Structures are given as structure tokens and as C-alpha cells.
């Protein structure tokens, strides 16, 4: 609790230095990422989380459901641009059952059998259990047969039921989240783990969250990474009605250091990855890309970089190869900053104009040439 509530600048700097020493010991000076595409097959959701800017009601003009043709097209685009993994998640759609979720996995594997499928949050698994009457173990057995490769540890938010009741009373309890992740590990799958911080949680609740994650990892050893997600208030109930604002970069990095220290050596070199919650929040991407590769994080999460093309439709992924040393890390951060600025601009243009799709491709080409001309030498289309 003391780490998360610390306010003295000199102590926070000591925390960051200690966390960076731990990062260097576990991961060295190499920054890595995977090429991944996020596919959100629907944003229709009945849960109604106060922190969410994604879910929509069925009657909302912004609601969508992907067709099989659209889904296959996005999978093929991912393959074309060098992806090795799909991350598949959606809202809690009242009409989707276990077979429907299995169908998306089968369709992805039929389209691109070489891709690893990282799919379905514990909230979605819980929904499958409720609609099918099956226990999590049986649900995972079925999903593995359909092609599931690993489980996202999302829907965790903060694993303390006090704060969960305040920000999302309809979401599964912390104990159920742990039960479902443990079931995925028993089934032979590995999972990620996450935390969402910087909203109305208390330091003691974040400390409790880390106790839960550590205990889970000590029991199963099935967690591959921990992803801290700072709260983005735009288009959320917490932001609109409660006035919750995004935390500063300094607070963000303090929390990152605290998470690293709380994890210790439990996750080894997979201990911590930094990424923004969603590519739609382009306003903050440039700053986040810079802080992403600063101590004490060891990885820039390629899952989000690859998802950028899902927003703009450009299909952009970057693959600079192994990155070592502070100079190369800085180049990668600069390249990421330039790319996310492009993505935010094009996302804005696409939402507010009706130009043909080819126009966006031409804009991308022009902007990339501009970036290359100004010396960002590791970004290429």
C-alpha cells in the first residue's frame, strides 16, 4: 500500500531506480514486441461498466456486429501484414452462446491456421458458462478444440470487490475471475494478467490486487505477463459524471515501478509490459510511446501497436527486429510516437469525412514519407 500512496519525489525516484534494476536483472536491455491484430467482433454489451468507452446497447447507432466476411477479411489482412497472433474479444452480447464463440475461433483457424489465438476474457468465459450451463473447465476444453491458444487476463480491473462494486457492479466478482483463470491454466493454457488503475481505486485496493495476482502465479505458474492499464476517461461515465481525469505521466510511471516491485521475480523476464488500453485513445499515444520504453517496463506491447491498423485501416505494423541498447530503444519510441500521431489523425479524418478508402492510403503514404524525411529511420510501411 505504501508504494502506491507514496508522494515524496525523492522516494518515488528511488522506487523507479529499484524497479529499473530489477528490470535489468530480469530482462536486460532488449525491448521486444509481437505483431498482433485485435479483432473486436462486437461492441454490443449488457454489462454497463462506468469506466468503459467501448460497450454499446443493441439500439445504439454506434453498435456493431462483424459479419463472417468482414472477420475473414481482417484475419487475412493480419496475415498479409505479418501478424503471428490474433487477440479476439468483444462485448457481452446477450445473443452469443458457447457455440458462437467457438465458431469465431474455428473461422479464424480455417482462415489462417498458423495464427495463435489469444481470445476471450474471463467475463466472456463466465457468460459462456451461464448460457451453456457448463463449468469453466468444460468450456475451456471445448474452446481449445476450436483453436484457442491462450487467455487474456482482462476484465480484472482491480481485483477487490469493493472497488469493483463502485465501477462495475454487474461484472464478475474477483473470486470468480481467479477461478476462471485457474481453470484456463488447468486446461494447459497460459494467460496474461492486467490491472486498471488511475480512477477511483484506493492504494490498499491496488495492493490487494497485487496480492491476488502473486498468489495466483504462485499456485499455477501460468501467467506470462502483467499489463498495467491506466484509466482513459474519454467517453466514459466516470469521466463524464464523476470528473475523473487521466493521471499524469509521472503518476503512471510511479505505478509502473510499484507494480514491478510488487511482482518481484515471479514472472521472470515476462514480468511487465506497457501499453495503452485502446488505440482509439490517440490523444495520449505519443506520450505513452515515450514512457513505454522508459524504466521500469521491459516490453512495448506489440499487441497494441498492431491494433493501430484496425482503427485506421492502413494495415501498418512495424518490425525493426531485435532492439538493444538505449539508442535503439529511443529510436523505437520515436517511431512509435510518429506512427501513433498518424493513426490519431487518420482516425479523426475517417470519423468525420466520407472520402473513398484509397484516399486514406494516399494520406498514409505521404505522412510516412514525411516521417522518413525527418529522420525516424526505423519506421517503414
N, C-alpha and C positions, 0 to 999 in steps of 0.2 A: 504493500500500500504506500509506503514512504516514497518509493521510486516514482510512482505515478503522480503523487501530490507535491513533489519537490518543486520549489520555485526559485531557489538561490542559483544565480547564473554560474558561479564557480563550481557548485556541486553538480549541476547539470553537465557542465563541461567535463568533469571527472567521470560522470556516468558514460558520456559519449566516448571518451578515450578508453575506458574499461571495456565497453561494448565493442569498440573497434579492435582492441587487442584480441578479444575472443573471436571476432570475425576473421582476423588474420590467421589465428591459430587453426580455425576450423576450415576456412575456405580459401585462404591465400589471397592473392591479388588479382584473381581472374573473375571477370564478370561474364555470366552466361545467360542464354535465353533459349527457348524453344519457339518454333514457328507454329502458331496455332490459330485456328479461327473459331470465334464464338458464334454459335448459332442459337438464337433465342426463337424457338418455333412458334411461340405465342406470348403476348404480354397480358392476356386476359387472366385476372387473378381475383379471388374472392377473399383474400386474407386481410387486406387493408392496413398495411404497416404504415405507421406515422413517419417513418424515415425513408420511405420508398418513393422514387420518382419514375418507376418503371411500370408497375402494375396498373391495369385499366379495367373498368367494368365492361361487360359484354356490349352495352349500348354506347359506349364511348366512341366518338369519331376517331380517336387515336388507337383504338383496339385493333389488333391484327392476329391472324392465324395463318401460318405458312401452308401453302399447298405442297403436295409431294413434288411437283415440278419445280417450284421455287427452291425447295430444300435440296433436291438433287443438283440444281444449278449452283447453289452456294457451296456444296461439297466439291463439285468439280472445279470451281474457281479456287477453292482452298488447295486442291492438289496441284493445279496449274501454277500457283504461286509458291509451291514448295512446302506447304504445311505437312507436318507429321502427326498432328493431333487435332481433334475436334473437341471443343467444350460445349456441351449441349445442355441447356437449362431453359425453363420457361416459367410463366406464372402458374399458380394453382388453378387450372381451368376446371370448372365443375363437371364438364362433359368428358374429360380424359380419364381413361381407366388403364389398368396394367397393360393390357394388350396394345393400347395406343402408344404408350411409352416404349414398349418393346418393338413396336412397328417402326418407330423412328430409328432405333438402333439397327434393326435389320436393314432398313433402307440405306443407312449410311454405309454399312458393311458391304451391301450389294453394289453400291456405287464406287466405293474406294476401300477394299478390304485391308489395305496396308495401313490405314489410319488407326491410331489409338483413340478410343472413345472414352473421354473423361466426362461423365454425364450424371445428372440428377442429384440435386441437393437432398439432404435428409428430410426437408419439408416435402419435397416431391415424393420421396420414398414413403413417407408417412401417409401421404394422400393415396398412393398405390395400395398400401396396406389396408386403409379404410375402405376403399372401393372394391377390393378383391376379397377381403376377409382373411388374408394371409399374414403370417408373421414376417418380420424383416428378413430372416434367413431364407425363407421360401421365395420372397420377392427378389432377393439378390441372385438366388440360384437361377431363376427364370431370366433375369436381365443379363446375366453372364452368358447364358445360352444364346441370347440375342446379339451379343457382341460387346457388352460393357467391359471396359478395361480398368477403370479406376473411379473413385467417388470424390466429387468436390465437397470440401468441408465447409460449404457456405450455409446460410441460414443460422449460423451460430450467433451472430451479432455479439452480444455479451452473455456468457453462459451463467447468468444469475437471474433467477426468476423474478426478483424484484424489479430490475430494470426492464426485463422482457415484458412484464405486465404494463409498464408505463409506455413503452414504444410500440408494442405489438402484442396485445392481449390474445389475439387469435392464433398466434404462432405456437408451434410445438414447444413443450417445456424443455428446459436444459437437460433433464434426465433422459427424456426421450431422444434428444439429439445424440447424446452419448450412446444410448442403446443402439441406435441405427448405425452409427459409425463403427461401433464394436462388431455389429453383425456383418458389416462390409469387410472388416478385417478377418473375421472368422471364415468368410467365404473365399478368402485368398486375394481380395482386392486391397490395394493401398489407397489412402485418402490424403487430401490436403487438410489443413485446418485454418480458420480465419478468426478475426476479431474486427468488429466495427466500433471505432472509438471517436471521441470528439463531439459528442452530442450532449445528452443529459445524464450520462453514467457517472457514478462516483468512483474515486480511486480504489476503494475497497472492492467494488464490483469488478473492476478490471483485474485486481489481484486474485479474486475468486475465479475469474475466467482462466487465468494462467494456471491456477491450481488444478482446475478440471482438465485442461489440456495436458499438463505434465502427468497427472495421474493416468489419463487415458494412454499416453505414449508409454509409460512405464509398464502398463498391463499388456499392451498389444504390440508395440513397436511398429505399428502400421502407418504412422503419419510420415509423409515425405517432406512436408514443408509447412511453414506458418506464414500466413499472408495478412498483415495488418492493413485494414482499410479505414481510412479516415472518412468521417461522415461528410457528404456533399449535400448541402441544404437545398439546392435549387429544385424547384417543382415538388417539394415535399411538404407534408403537413407540419412537421416540426419547424421547417424553415418559414412557412407562411404564417402560421398562427402562434408559434411559440418564440419566434425571433431567434432561433438557434442559428448561429453563423459558423462558417468554416473556421477551424482552428488555424493558427499561424504555422508557417513552415518550421519555426523554432520549436513550437509545441509538438508538431508532428515528429520531428527528429528526436526530441526528448522521449516521446512514447516509443519510437522505434528502438532506441537504446534500452529502455526499460524492458521491452518485450524480449530483446536479445539476451539481456542478463537474466531474465526470469526463465528463459528456456535453458540456459546453460549449455551443456553438451548433449542434451537429449536427442537432438535431431542431426547432430554432426554437421557436415557441410551443406545439408539441405535446410539449415535452421531457419533462414529468414529470407523472404523475398519481398520486394516493394513494388506495388503497382497501384494505379488509380482504380477506383471501383468500376468505372464505366467510361468508355471512350467518348460518350456523349458530353461529358463534362470538360470540353476542350479549353474552357477559360483557365483552368488550373494546370493544364498539362505541361506547359513549358517549365514552370517552377518545379513541378513534380518530377519531370525527367531529370532535372539537375540534382534534386535531393535524393532521387532514387539510387544513384551510384555513389553517394557520399556515405561515410561511416554512419551507422554500423551495419548497413544492409550488404548482402553479398551477391544478390542477383537482381537484375532488372527483369520483371516478369514478362517473358515473350508472349504470353497469352494475351495480354492487353495490347501490346504493340501490333500483333497480328490482327486483333479485333478492330483496329482502326479502319481497315479497309472495309469492314462490314458497315461502317457508318457512312462512308463517302462513296463506296462502290468502286474504288480505284484498284483494289487488289494489291495494295502496297504492303510488302514485308521487307525488312532489312536483314541481311545476313552477312555481317562483316567478318564472320569466322571467329576463332578464339581471340579474346581481348585480354591483354595482360599489361600491367603497369599503369601508373596514374595518368600518363599522357594519353594512352589509348582509351582508357575509361572516360576521360574528358571528351575525347572525340565522339565516342558513342553517345554520351549525354547531349552533346551539341547537336548531333544528327537527330537524335530523338526529339529534341526541342524544336528543330526545324520542321520535322515531319508532323508533329502534333499541331503546330501552328497552321500548317497546310490543311490538316484534317478539320480543325475547327472552322477555318474559313470556308472550306468547301461544304462542310455540313450546314453552315448558315446559308450558303447560296442555294443548296438543294432544297432546304426547307422553305425558302422564300421566293423561289423562281420556278419557272416551268420550262427551262431550256432543255433541249434534247440531251440525252445521256453523253453523247460524244463530246459535247461542249465541256463537260466536267473533265474528261480525259485530256482534252487540249489544255485546260487550265492547269491540271496537274503537271503535264509535261513542261509548260512554261515556268511554273514555280520551281520545279526541280532543277531546271537549267539555271535559274537564278541562284538557288542554294549552292549548286556546284561552282558557280562563278565566284561566289563569296567565300569559298574555301572549306565548306563542310565536305570533306573528301571521302567519308565513309558511308554516305547515304547515296543509294543509286536505285533506279527503278528498273 
